């Protein structure tokens, strides 16, 4: 997953400097999870980009390995969306 939804691309932290600089290579983030607020109260957060075919129990197990999510309550798990195309001129 490090090369999929967790790939830390486009991040900049002024405290750590430019990650492209070889001197800062050890400070480069290994992985990142983007969270998007789902409700006005700030009680629900969406983990962006985690459409997956993993079963829900396995998703919970894997996500709880992420520091800070060990005790998280997951309200809705990710599912892979399916695009169905219809050849409308021949339909």
Secondary structure, DSSP 8 states (H G I E B T S, - for coil): -TTTTT---S--BTTTB-TTSGGGGGGS-S----EEE-STTS--EEETT----S-HHHHHHHHTTSTT-TT---SS-----------GGG-
